[in-house]
Amino acid sequence: MFNMGNKTATCLLLVASAASSFVVSGFVSSPQFGSKTTGKITHPTLPFVGVPRSLTTGDDLDETAPTEFDIHELMDEEPPKDISQIEKTWRYAKKPLISIGGKGFSPTHGNSLRQLLDAHTVVKVKFNTKNDTLEECFQKLRDLAVEAGADEEMELIKIRDSEKVILFGKPGTMERIKSGEFPPKPKPWIPKPKEDRIPKEDRKEE
């Protein structure tokens, strides 16, 4: 009985030791995205939930393997470049402010474009016409805007065929875009001083 008890205790110790070894050797790395500027991925250590590689292949885990790599190398593509000023201008104009449908052009469209350009410098216009190309649409709407009093030097900033949208600009806008003067940089957010804040208990429920 004494010998059997010792053997049982020894077996339990071996099983516990093997389980501990399994947990320690079964740690793997899981990717975590890093900053946009570096494109690096780091690999924090996370517990393994399946069978460790060393038990399935007979290979030991390589503890000297690099802990980070370039995601663009992995995906076989070039790292992203800074977006152009024209693309920034495209994004600055959030959405089309004029939409021209199947009924075609009217003098009202030209007058609206003139007023919007005076107010916003650049204006997106969406076209759903059937037979005209986007270049022809630009010329037609430009002529209507000139008839309504707009400057003849109105500029075509960008055409996006996939969206059927043209970005119009006031004269001189393209030069301002190239110099980096336009679009304007967003104003930094400045928190209100504590003395100007309304106490929570005094706020009215809407």
N, CA and C of each residue as an Amber inpcrd file, in Angstrom:
protein
   618
   0.8320000  -1.2140000   0.0000000   0.0000000   0.0000000   0.0000000
   0.8560000   1.2490000   0.0000000   1.9630000   1.1510000   0.7930000
   2.8360000   2.3210000   0.8700000   3.4650000   2.6220000  -0.4710000
   3.9270000   1.5060000  -1.1480000   4.5490000   1.6930000  -2.4560000
   3.5410000   2.2190000  -3.4780000   2.3410000   1.6960000  -3.4350000
   1.3160000   2.1530000  -4.3820000   1.0070000   3.6310000  -4.1720000
   0.9880000   4.0510000  -2.9150000   0.7190000   5.4620000  -2.6290000
   1.8210000   6.3510000  -3.1720000   3.0760000   5.9100000  -3.0000000
   4.1890000   6.7010000  -3.5320000   4.1180000   6.8030000  -5.0500000
   3.7710000   5.6690000  -5.6860000   3.6810000   5.6910000  -7.1530000
   2.5780000   6.6450000  -7.6220000   1.4520000   6.6040000  -6.9090000
   0.3420000   7.4970000  -7.2920000   0.7360000   8.9620000  -7.1460000
   1.3930000   9.2750000  -6.0230000   1.8280000  10.6620000  -5.8020000
   2.8240000  11.0940000  -6.8570000   3.7350000  10.1560000  -7.2230000
   4.7280000  10.4880000  -8.2560000   4.0530000  10.7790000  -9.5900000
   3.0470000   9.9670000  -9.9520000   2.3150000  10.1680000 -11.2220000
   1.6070000  11.5230000 -11.2320000   0.9860000  11.8810000 -10.0920000
   0.2880000  13.1670000 -10.0250000   1.2520000  14.3250000 -10.1920000
   2.4510000  14.2020000  -9.5800000   3.4580000  15.2490000  -9.7330000
   3.9040000  15.3880000 -11.1730000   4.0810000  14.2540000 -11.8680000
   4.4960000  14.2920000 -13.2750000   3.4390000  14.9500000 -14.1430000
   2.1570000  14.6200000 -13.8660000   1.0630000  15.2150000 -14.6440000
   0.9980000  16.7210000 -14.4180000   1.1440000  17.1320000 -13.1560000
   1.1170000  18.5640000 -12.8500000   2.2770000  19.2800000 -13.5050000
   3.4550000  18.6450000 -13.4910000   4.6310000  19.2470000 -14.1140000
   4.4490000  19.3800000 -15.6070000   3.8750000  18.3330000 -16.2430000
   3.6440000  18.3830000 -17.6940000   2.6460000  19.4730000 -18.0500000
   1.5920000  19.6130000 -17.2320000   0.5870000  20.6540000 -17.4960000
   1.2040000  22.0310000 -17.3820000   2.0500000  22.2160000 -16.3680000
   2.7260000  23.5090000 -16.2040000   3.6260000  23.8060000 -17.3830000
   4.3610000  22.7760000 -17.8340000   5.2530000  22.9540000 -18.9800000
   4.4610000  23.2940000 -20.2260000   3.2710000  22.6860000 -20.3880000
   2.4120000  22.9510000 -21.5430000   1.9830000  24.4100000 -21.5880000
   1.5840000  24.9370000 -20.4080000   1.1260000  26.3190000 -20.3600000
   2.2570000  27.2740000 -20.6640000   3.4510000  27.0060000 -20.1040000
   4.5810000  27.9100000 -20.3100000   5.0510000  27.9010000 -21.7400000
   5.1480000  26.6880000 -22.3250000   5.6690000  26.5940000 -23.6870000
   4.6100000  26.8960000 -24.7280000   3.3800000  27.0290000 -24.3050000
   2.2960000  27.2300000 -25.2670000   1.9270000  28.6670000 -25.4900000
   2.7640000  29.5810000 -25.1380000   2.4930000  30.9930000 -25.3800000
   2.8760000  31.3500000 -26.7970000   2.0080000  32.0880000 -27.4600000
   2.2790000  32.5330000 -28.8270000   2.0610000  34.0330000 -28.9010000
   2.4100000  34.5980000 -30.0490000   2.2670000  36.0400000 -30.2400000
   1.0670000  36.3440000 -31.0940000   0.3560000  37.3690000 -30.7320000
  -0.8080000  37.8040000 -31.4860000  -0.5510000  39.2120000 -31.9770000
  -0.7900000  39.4990000 -33.2810000  -0.4420000  40.8250000 -33.8150000
  -1.3060000  41.9300000 -33.2470000  -0.6990000  43.0470000 -33.0800000
  -1.4080000  44.2440000 -32.6290000  -0.8950000  45.4170000 -33.4320000
  -1.8150000  46.1590000 -34.0800000  -1.3950000  47.2270000 -34.9770000
  -0.7600000  48.3630000 -34.2020000   0.3000000  48.9270000 -34.8100000
   1.0020000  50.0410000 -34.1860000   0.5450000  51.3600000 -34.7840000
   1.4530000  52.3280000 -34.9000000   1.0780000  53.6590000 -35.3550000
   0.9060000  53.6860000 -36.8610000   0.1430000  54.6570000 -37.3500000
  -0.0790000  54.7970000 -38.7850000   1.1930000  55.2410000 -39.5070000
   2.0300000  55.9780000 -38.8120000   3.1970000  56.5420000 -39.4770000
   4.2820000  55.5110000 -39.7070000   4.4290000  54.5490000 -38.7750000
   5.5060000  53.5680000 -38.9230000   5.0550000  52.3070000 -39.6210000
   3.7500000  52.0160000 -39.5760000   3.2540000  50.8030000 -40.2020000
   3.7750000  49.5510000 -39.5360000   4.1370000  49.6240000 -38.2490000
   4.7120000  48.4900000 -37.5550000   3.6440000  47.7210000 -36.7870000
   3.8700000  46.4370000 -36.6480000   2.9930000  45.5980000 -35.8540000
   3.8310000  44.9740000 -34.7480000   3.3690000  45.0530000 -33.5240000
   4.0720000  44.4290000 -32.4230000   3.3360000  43.1660000 -32.0090000
   4.0090000  42.2960000 -31.2850000   3.4480000  41.0030000 -30.9210000
   3.4770000  40.8020000 -29.4250000   2.4490000  41.2430000 -28.7090000
   2.4210000  40.9660000 -27.2800000   2.1870000  39.4880000 -27.0370000
   2.6620000  38.9810000 -25.9070000   2.5000000  37.5680000 -25.5820000
   1.1150000  37.3260000 -25.0210000   0.3750000  36.3890000 -25.6210000
  -0.9630000  36.0370000 -25.1780000  -1.0310000  34.5310000 -24.9500000
  -1.8920000  34.0650000 -24.0230000  -1.9570000  32.6300000 -23.7660000
  -2.4770000  31.8650000 -24.9710000  -1.9060000  30.7080000 -25.2070000
  -2.2870000  29.8480000 -26.3210000  -3.5100000  29.0480000 -25.9420000
  -4.4650000  28.8950000 -26.8720000  -5.7030000  28.2060000 -26.5450000
  -5.8220000  26.8520000 -27.2290000  -4.8280000  26.4370000 -27.9980000
  -4.8730000  25.1470000 -28.6780000  -3.6330000  24.3420000 -28.3780000
  -3.2180000  23.5160000 -29.3380000  -2.0390000  22.6860000 -29.1660000
  -0.8170000  23.4800000 -29.5740000   0.2050000  23.5840000 -28.7240000
   1.3960000  24.3500000 -29.0860000   2.1210000  23.7470000 -30.2650000
   2.7980000  24.6240000 -31.0490000   3.4870000  24.1770000 -32.2470000
   4.5610000  23.1450000 -31.9410000   5.2210000  23.2830000 -30.7890000
   6.2950000  22.3600000 -30.4580000   5.7920000  20.9380000 -30.2770000
   4.4640000  20.7790000 -29.9310000   3.9220000  19.4360000 -29.7460000
   3.4370000  18.8260000 -31.0570000   3.1110000  19.6690000 -32.0530000
   2.5880000  19.1440000 -33.3070000   3.6610000  18.9330000 -34.3540000
   4.7280000  19.7220000 -34.3020000   5.7530000  19.6190000 -35.3330000
   7.0720000  19.0930000 -34.8170000   7.2400000  19.0750000 -33.4900000
   8.5060000  18.6380000 -32.9300000   9.5400000  19.7360000 -32.9000000
   9.1740000  20.9570000 -33.3630000  10.1040000  22.0820000 -33.3680000
   9.9050000  22.9150000 -32.1180000  10.9820000  23.4520000 -31.6220000
  10.8930000  24.3650000 -30.4830000  10.5130000  25.7470000 -30.9870000
   9.7670000  26.4840000 -30.1640000   9.4240000  27.8590000 -30.5230000
  10.6850000  28.6980000 -30.5430000  10.8070000  29.5360000 -31.5560000
  11.9940000  30.3650000 -31.7210000  11.8610000  31.5990000 -30.8510000
  12.5470000  31.6170000 -29.7280000  12.4720000  32.7560000 -28.8150000
  13.2370000  33.9630000 -29.3460000  14.0930000  33.7730000 -30.3740000
  14.8820000  34.8840000 -30.9090000  14.2170000  35.5390000 -32.1020000
  13.0060000  35.0950000 -32.4590000  12.3190000  35.6610000 -33.6200000
  12.0130000  37.1320000 -33.3790000  12.0240000  37.9620000 -34.4240000
  11.7420000  39.3970000 -34.2360000  10.3350000  39.6130000 -33.7350000
  10.1550000  40.6180000 -32.9090000   8.8460000  40.8780000 -32.3100000
   8.0430000  41.8960000 -33.0940000   8.5840000  42.4380000 -34.1830000
   7.8220000  43.3680000 -35.0000000   8.2750000  43.2670000 -36.4470000
   7.3990000  43.6570000 -37.3760000   7.7350000  43.6330000 -38.7930000
   6.8860000  44.6600000 -39.5060000   7.2310000  44.9070000 -40.7590000
   6.5210000  45.9150000 -41.5450000   5.2940000  45.2800000 -42.1780000
   4.1260000  45.7950000 -41.8620000   2.8830000  45.2220000 -42.3850000
   2.8200000  45.2950000 -43.9050000   3.4220000  46.3390000 -44.4920000
   3.3570000  46.4900000 -45.9420000   4.2660000  45.4910000 -46.6450000
   5.3420000  45.0750000 -45.9740000   6.1520000  43.9900000 -46.5220000
   5.3470000  42.7100000 -46.5320000   4.6270000  42.4560000 -45.4420000
   3.8220000  41.2470000 -45.3350000   2.7440000  41.2130000 -46.4060000
   2.1280000  42.3390000 -46.6940000   1.0380000  42.3960000 -47.6640000
   1.5350000  42.6620000 -49.0800000   2.8720000  42.7380000 -49.2390000
   3.4750000  42.9330000 -50.5560000   2.9370000  44.1930000 -51.2350000
   2.9540000  45.2900000 -50.4910000   2.5080000  46.5490000 -51.0650000
   3.3650000  47.6760000 -50.5210000   3.3110000  48.8260000 -51.1860000
   4.1250000  49.9660000 -50.7870000   3.4910000  50.6770000 -49.5850000
   4.3180000  51.2630000 -48.7140000   3.7600000  52.0220000 -47.5890000
   2.9450000  53.2030000 -48.0950000   1.8830000  53.5960000 -47.3690000
   1.0630000  54.7200000 -47.8250000   1.8360000  56.0190000 -47.7860000
   1.5710000  56.8720000 -48.7590000   2.2060000  58.1810000 -48.8140000
   1.2180000  59.2310000 -48.3240000   1.7410000  60.3970000 -47.9730000
   0.8700000  61.4830000 -47.5430000  -0.0810000  61.8350000 -48.6800000
  -1.3470000  62.0510000 -48.3260000  -2.3260000  62.3710000 -49.3550000
  -2.0140000  63.7360000 -49.9420000  -2.3690000  63.9220000 -51.2000000
  -2.0660000  65.1650000 -51.9040000  -2.9650000  66.2910000 -51.4090000
  -2.5650000  67.5020000 -51.7340000  -3.3590000  68.6620000 -51.3550000
  -4.7100000  68.6510000 -52.0540000  -4.7380000  68.1280000 -53.2910000
  -6.0130000  68.0750000 -54.0070000  -6.9710000  67.1010000 -53.3240000
  -6.4260000  65.9690000 -52.8470000  -7.2720000  65.0100000 -52.1250000
  -7.7630000  65.6140000 -50.8080000  -6.9080000  66.3890000 -50.1500000
  -7.3360000  67.0720000 -48.9320000  -8.4740000  68.0410000 -49.2390000
  -8.3570000  68.7210000 -50.3920000  -9.4110000  69.6580000 -50.7880000
 -10.7020000  68.9060000 -51.0860000 -10.5650000  67.7430000 -51.7240000
 -11.7490000  66.9240000 -52.0190000 -12.4600000  66.5390000 -50.7150000
 -11.7030000  66.1570000 -49.7160000 -12.2870000  65.7630000 -48.4400000
 -12.8140000  66.9640000 -47.6600000 -12.2180000  68.1230000 -47.8980000
 -12.6690000  69.3410000 -47.2200000 -14.1080000  69.6750000 -47.6120000
 -14.4450000  69.4760000 -48.9050000 -15.8300000  69.6500000 -49.3500000
 -16.5730000  68.3580000 -49.0340000 -17.3140000  68.3480000 -47.9580000
 -17.8460000  67.1090000 -47.4010000 -18.7770000  66.3520000 -48.3470000
 -19.6930000  67.0460000 -48.9900000 -20.6880000  66.3650000 -49.8290000
 -21.1490000  67.2980000 -50.9390000 -21.7520000  66.7350000 -51.9970000
 -22.2700000  67.5870000 -53.0780000 -23.3710000  68.5240000 -52.5680000
 -23.2540000  69.7790000 -52.9360000 -24.2580000  70.7670000 -52.5520000
 -25.2540000  71.0280000 -53.6740000 -24.9550000  70.5230000 -54.8730000
 -25.8640000  70.6320000 -56.0100000 -25.9570000  69.2550000 -56.6620000
 -27.1530000  68.8700000 -57.0320000 -27.3550000  67.6030000 -57.7290000
 -28.1890000  67.8650000 -58.9830000 -27.6840000  67.4200000 -60.1150000
 -28.3740000  67.6260000 -61.3950000 -28.7970000  66.2680000 -61.9210000
 -30.0870000  66.0750000 -62.0770000 -30.6320000  64.7720000 -62.4610000
 -30.9230000  64.6430000 -63.9430000 -31.7980000  63.7140000 -64.2640000
 -32.1110000  63.3940000 -65.6520000 -32.8180000  64.5030000 -66.4030000
 -33.4210000  65.4390000 -65.6960000 -34.1150000  66.5430000 -66.3660000
 -33.1460000  67.5470000 -66.9770000 -31.8850000  67.4570000 -66.6150000
 -30.8920000  68.3270000 -67.2380000 -30.6270000  69.6080000 -66.4700000
 -30.0010000  70.5440000 -67.1880000 -29.5250000  71.7890000 -66.5910000
 -30.5760000  72.8840000 -66.6830000 -30.4840000  73.8190000 -65.7360000
 -31.3660000  74.9860000 -65.7630000 -30.5820000  76.1910000 -65.2570000
 -31.0210000  77.4100000 -65.5730000 -30.3270000  78.6040000 -65.0810000
 -30.2090000  78.6400000 -63.5580000 -31.1740000  78.0130000 -62.8730000
 -31.1250000  77.9890000 -61.4040000 -29.8610000  77.2920000 -60.9100000
 -29.4500000  76.2240000 -61.6180000 -28.2340000  75.5050000 -61.2280000
 -27.0100000  76.4170000 -61.3260000 -26.9480000  77.1910000 -62.4010000
 -25.8160000  78.1040000 -62.5810000 -25.7690000  79.1650000 -61.5010000
 -26.9250000  79.7260000 -61.1430000 -26.9600000  80.7550000 -60.1120000
 -26.5980000  80.1720000 -58.7460000 -27.0460000  78.9480000 -58.4730000
 -26.7240000  78.2920000 -57.1980000 -25.2170000  78.0490000 -57.0840000
 -24.6020000  77.6000000 -58.1850000 -23.1570000  77.3610000 -58.1610000
 -22.3900000  78.6570000 -57.8950000 -22.8170000  79.7440000 -58.5170000
 -22.1520000  81.0290000 -58.3090000 -22.2070000  81.4320000 -56.8320000
 -23.3690000  81.3290000 -56.2410000 -23.5310000  81.7260000 -54.8430000
 -22.7360000  80.8170000 -53.8950000 -22.7480000  79.5230000 -54.1670000
 -22.0480000  78.5820000 -53.2930000 -20.5340000  78.7420000 -53.3850000
 -20.0300000  79.0260000 -54.5800000 -18.5880000  79.2530000 -54.7240000
 -18.1470000  80.5040000 -53.9650000 -18.9760000  81.5300000 -53.9960000
 -18.6490000  82.7390000 -53.2350000 -18.5930000  82.4520000 -51.7420000
 -19.4090000  81.5110000 -51.2990000 -19.4850000  81.2160000 -49.8590000
 -18.4580000  80.1790000 -49.4150000 -18.1220000  79.2160000 -50.2850000
 -17.3080000  78.0690000 -49.8450000 -15.9820000  77.8850000 -50.5980000
 -15.7390000  78.6530000 -51.6410000 -14.5080000  78.5560000 -52.4620000
 -14.5120000  77.3250000 -53.3590000 -14.8490000  76.1480000 -52.8280000
 -14.9590000  74.9280000 -53.6380000 -16.3290000  74.3030000 -53.3910000
 -16.8780000  73.6980000 -54.4420000 -18.2190000  73.1150000 -54.3480000
 -18.2530000  71.8030000 -55.1280000 -18.7940000  70.7810000 -54.5030000
 -19.0130000  69.5140000 -55.2000000 -20.3930000  69.5160000 -55.8550000
 -20.4380000  69.0070000 -57.0930000 -21.6980000  68.8980000 -57.8220000
 -21.8190000  67.4680000 -58.3310000 -22.9640000  66.8460000 -58.0800000
 -23.2150000  65.4760000 -58.5350000 -24.0940000  65.5120000 -59.7780000
 -23.7140000  64.7080000 -60.7780000 -24.4420000  64.6700000 -62.0580000
 -25.0160000  63.2740000 -62.2950000 -26.2880000  63.2400000 -62.6410000
 -26.9500000  61.9910000 -63.0140000 -27.5490000  62.0940000 -64.4160000
 -26.9260000  62.9120000 -65.2510000 -27.3960000  63.0640000 -66.6210000
 -27.0530000  61.8150000 -67.4330000 -27.7800000  61.6010000 -68.5220000
 -27.6680000  60.3430000 -69.2620000 -26.6170000  60.3800000 -70.3710000
 -26.6020000  61.4180000 -71.1600000 -25.7960000  61.4010000 -72.3870000
 -24.5060000  62.2070000 -72.3240000 -24.3460000  63.0410000 -71.3210000
 -23.1710000  63.9180000 -71.2560000 -22.0510000  63.2840000 -70.4340000
 -20.8110000  63.5070000 -70.8720000 -19.6670000  63.1180000 -70.0600000
 -19.5050000  64.1440000 -68.9330000 -18.7120000  63.8130000 -67.9360000
 -18.5170000  64.7500000 -66.8240000 -17.7990000  66.0140000 -67.2910000
 -16.9080000  65.8810000 -68.2660000 -16.2420000  67.0710000 -68.8040000
 -17.2620000  67.9880000 -69.4790000 -18.2050000  67.4020000 -70.2250000
 -19.2520000  68.2010000 -70.8620000 -20.1720000  68.8300000 -69.8190000
 -20.4320000  68.0810000 -68.7610000 -21.2640000  68.6270000 -67.6710000
 -20.5980000  69.8360000 -67.0400000 -19.2880000  69.7620000 -66.8650000
 -18.5670000  70.9030000 -66.2880000 -18.7320000  72.1460000 -67.1610000
 -18.5560000  71.9730000 -68.4630000 -18.6580000  73.1150000 -69.3670000
 -20.0600000  73.7200000 -69.3600000 -21.0830000  72.8640000 -69.3660000
 -22.4570000  73.3640000 -69.4040000 -22.8160000  74.1220000 -68.1250000
 -22.4350000  73.5450000 -66.9780000 -22.7760000  74.2040000 -65.7220000
 -21.9280000  75.4610000 -65.5300000 -20.7100000  75.4180000 -65.9740000
 -19.8440000  76.5970000 -65.8930000 -20.4390000  77.7460000 -66.7130000
 -20.9100000  77.4480000 -67.9400000 -21.4890000  78.4830000 -68.7910000
 -22.7300000  79.0990000 -68.1470000 -23.5580000  78.2540000 -67.5060000
 -24.7540000  78.7660000 -66.8300000 -24.3670000  79.6570000 -65.6490000
 -23.3060000  79.2630000 -64.9240000 -22.8670000  80.0690000 -63.7810000
 -22.3120000  81.4140000 -64.2510000 -21.5960000  81.4100000 -65.3890000
 -21.0430000  82.6620000 -65.9300000 -22.1880000  83.5790000 -66.3520000
 -23.2290000  83.0120000 -66.9670000 -24.3970000  83.8020000 -67.3450000
 -25.0730000  84.4220000 -66.1290000 -24.9490000  83.7220000 -64.9670000
 -25.5550000  84.2340000 -63.7330000 -24.6470000  85.2190000 -63.0040000
 -23.4440000  85.4830000 -63.5770000 -22.5630000  86.4770000 -62.9810000
 -21.2840000  85.9300000 -62.3860000 -21.0220000  84.6250000 -62.5380000
 -19.7930000  84.0450000 -61.9960000 -18.5900000  84.3990000 -62.8600000
 -17.4140000  84.2490000 -62.3030000 -16.1770000  84.5520000 -63.0310000
 -15.9300000  83.4990000 -64.1070000 -15.4750000  83.9430000 -65.2830000
 -15.2210000  83.0120000 -66.3850000 -14.0470000  82.0730000 -66.1010000
 -13.1720000  82.4420000 -65.1630000 -11.9890000  81.6390000 -64.8580000
 -12.2700000  80.5580000 -63.8090000 -13.5360000  80.2150000 -63.6320000
 -13.8960000  79.1440000 -62.7090000 -13.0820000  77.8840000 -63.0230000
 -12.6400000  77.1700000 -61.9800000 -11.7050000  76.0590000 -62.1690000
 -12.3430000  74.7020000 -61.9030000 -11.8470000  73.7130000 -62.6580000
 -12.1990000  72.3150000 -62.4050000 -11.0750000  71.7390000 -61.5330000
 -11.3840000  71.4790000 -60.2930000 -10.3660000  71.0120000 -59.3530000
 -10.1550000  69.5010000 -59.4730000 -11.2530000  68.7530000 -59.5290000
 -11.1180000  67.2920000 -59.5680000 -12.4130000  66.6680000 -60.0630000
 -12.2510000  65.5730000 -60.8250000 -13.4010000  64.7760000 -61.2710000
 -13.2620000  63.3760000 -60.6800000 -14.3310000  62.8520000 -60.1100000
 -14.3300000  61.4730000 -59.6280000 -15.4360000  60.7250000 -60.3640000
 -15.0060000  59.9660000 -61.3770000 -15.9810000  59.2830000 -62.2370000
 -16.8280000  58.2830000 -61.4740000 -16.2140000  57.5790000 -60.5140000
 -16.9430000  56.5300000 -59.7920000 -18.1280000  57.0950000 -59.0190000
 -18.0430000  58.3610000 -58.6080000 -19.1330000  58.9850000 -57.8550000
 -19.9610000  59.9400000 -58.7090000 -19.5090000  60.1810000 -59.9670000
 -20.1540000  61.1380000 -60.8630000 -20.2340000  62.5180000 -60.2190000
 -19.0950000  62.9090000 -59.6230000 -19.0330000  64.1800000 -58.9020000
 -17.8660000  65.0050000 -59.4340000 -18.0950000  66.3200000 -59.5780000
 -17.0520000  67.2650000 -59.9810000 -16.8540000  68.2670000 -58.8560000
 -15.5930000  68.5990000 -58.5850000 -15.2810000  69.6340000 -57.6080000
 -14.9290000  70.9120000 -58.3540000 -15.7930000  71.9100000 -58.2310000
 -15.5810000  73.2320000 -58.8300000 -14.8170000  74.1170000 -57.8520000
 -14.0710000  75.0990000 -58.4050000 -13.3420000  76.0250000 -57.5470000
 -13.3620000  77.4330000 -58.0990000 -13.2580000  78.4000000 -57.2180000
 -13.1580000  79.7880000 -57.6420000 -11.8290000  80.0180000 -58.3580000
 -11.7230000  81.0570000 -59.1590000 -10.4530000  81.3520000 -59.8230000
  -9.3140000  81.5110000 -58.8100000  -8.1630000  80.8950000 -59.1090000
  -7.0130000  80.9890000 -58.2220000  -6.9540000  79.9200000 -57.1430000
  -8.0050000  79.1060000 -57.0500000  -8.0310000  78.0880000 -55.9930000
  -6.9490000  77.0310000 -56.2030000  -6.7400000  76.6070000 -57.4480000
  -5.7440000  75.5700000 -57.7250000  -4.3490000  76.0370000 -57.3050000
  -4.0590000  77.3020000 -57.5330000  -2.7520000  77.8300000 -57.1250000
  -2.6140000  77.8190000 -55.6090000  -3.6690000  78.1400000 -54.9140000
  -3.6510000  78.1060000 -53.4490000  -3.4960000  76.6840000 -52.9290000
  -4.0990000  75.7330000 -53.6360000  -3.9670000  74.3270000 -53.2330000
  -2.5220000  73.8630000 -53.3810000  -1.9020000  74.1910000 -54.5090000
  -0.5200000  73.7660000 -54.7600000   0.4540000  74.3740000 -53.7570000
   0.1710000  75.5900000 -53.3100000   1.0680000  76.2530000 -52.3580000
   0.8230000  75.8010000 -50.9240000  -0.2450000  75.0130000 -50.7010000
  -0.5640000  74.5510000 -49.3540000  -1.4010000  75.5140000 -48.5490000
  -1.8240000  76.5970000 -49.1940000  -2.6370000  77.6000000 -48.4940000
  -4.0710000  77.1370000 -48.3060000  -4.5190000  76.2520000 -49.1910000
  -5.8990000  75.7530000 -49.1440000  -5.8580000  74.2300000 -49.2710000
  -6.7070000  73.5040000 -48.5450000  -7.7470000  73.9620000 -47.6280000
  -7.1640000  74.4410000 -46.3070000  -7.9070000  75.2760000 -45.5910000
  -7.4010000  75.7710000 -44.3080000  -7.2770000  74.6450000 -43.2900000
  -6.3080000  74.7720000 -42.4290000  -6.1180000  73.7640000 -41.3860000
  -7.2160000  73.8890000 -40.3380000  -7.6800000  72.7570000 -39.8020000
  -8.7290000  72.8370000 -38.7740000  -8.2260000  73.5310000 -37.5210000
  -9.1080000  74.2660000 -36.8920000  -8.7340000  74.9670000 -35.6730000
  -8.5760000  73.9700000 -34.5320000  -7.5430000  74.1480000 -33.7070000
  -7.3640000  73.2270000 -32.5750000  -8.4670000  73.4000000 -31.5510000
  -8.8520000  72.2830000 -30.9290000  -9.9060000  72.3340000 -29.9130000
  -9.3090000  72.8340000 -28.6110000  -9.9420000  73.8580000 -28.0460000
  -9.4720000  74.4290000 -26.7900000 -10.5810000  74.2510000 -25.7520000
 -10.3210000  73.5140000 -24.6770000 -11.3740000  73.3120000 -23.6650000
 -11.7060000  74.6100000 -22.9450000 -12.9530000  74.7060000 -22.4990000
 -13.3750000  75.8940000 -21.7640000 -12.7170000  75.9090000 -20.3860000
 -12.4020000  77.0940000 -19.8960000 -11.8880000  77.1790000 -18.5190000
 -12.9060000  76.6200000 -17.5310000 -12.4320000  76.1010000 -16.4420000
 -13.3170000  75.4710000 -15.4690000 -14.3760000  76.4310000 -14.9580000
 -14.0030000  77.7140000 -14.8140000 -14.9780000  78.6770000 -14.2720000
 -16.1200000  78.9410000 -15.2480000 -15.9180000  78.6370000 -16.5700000
 -16.9720000  78.8550000 -17.5660000 -17.8720000  77.6450000 -17.7470000
 -17.5160000  76.5330000 -17.1400000 -18.3120000  75.3260000 -17.3110000
 -19.5360000  75.3500000 -16.3970000 -20.6350000  74.7970000 -16.8970000
 -21.8660000  74.7460000 -16.1170000 -21.8110000  73.5250000 -15.2010000
 -21.9980000  73.7150000 -13.9000000 -21.9910000  72.5500000 -12.9940000
 -23.0330000  71.5260000 -13.4190000 -22.7210000  70.2620000 -13.2020000
 -23.5970000  69.1850000 -13.6490000 -24.9860000  69.2990000 -13.0320000
 -25.0460000  69.6960000 -11.7750000 -26.3550000  69.7710000 -11.1100000
 -27.2050000  70.9330000 -11.6250000 -26.5580000  71.9360000 -12.2960000
 -27.3000000  73.0830000 -12.8140000 -27.7160000  72.9310000 -14.2660000
 -27.2550000  71.8320000 -14.9170000 -27.5830000  71.6460000 -16.3410000
 -29.0490000  71.2620000 -16.4910000 -29.7030000  71.8830000 -17.4810000
 -31.1100000  71.5750000 -17.7330000 -31.2100000  70.3840000 -18.6560000
 -32.1120000  69.5010000 -18.3160000 -32.3440000  68.3410000 -19.1730000
 -33.1560000  68.7680000 -20.3720000 -32.6600000  68.3200000 -21.5710000
 -33.3700000  68.6910000 -22.8020000 -34.5340000  67.7480000 -23.0480000
